[in-house]
Amino acid sequence: MTGQTRRFVKKLDLPAYEIEPANPFFEIKEPFVLAVPTYDQEIMDVVYDFLDHNDNALLLKGIVGSGNRNFAELFVYAAKQLAQHYQVPLLHVIEFSGTPQDVDTIQKVVNKLES
């Protein structure tokens, strides 16, 4: 909604797919990491639709959460909820569109998952 997560993902310079709310039923064909901002439940339903489509959830290797620390206990709530529901690790959390250190950390995590 604010574009913070989109900006962060672009900084990673990795292949990416943005879930389309109008049609979340896209099939991923290789292992992936999900980057998700703190959403309200209505938007989260789109993410669940995407993950529950075909084998997408089976290929999910972990989640990166983004948000605003001013949300206190709700900071990266969506990422925590998804990680628990799909039993995958919460790999990293970022605030807003992340820092250069966040970019480096995620690139290293993704590279480690690929090897």
Order of alpha helices (4+ residues) and beta strands (2+ residues): alpha-beta-alpha-alpha-beta-alpha-beta-alpha
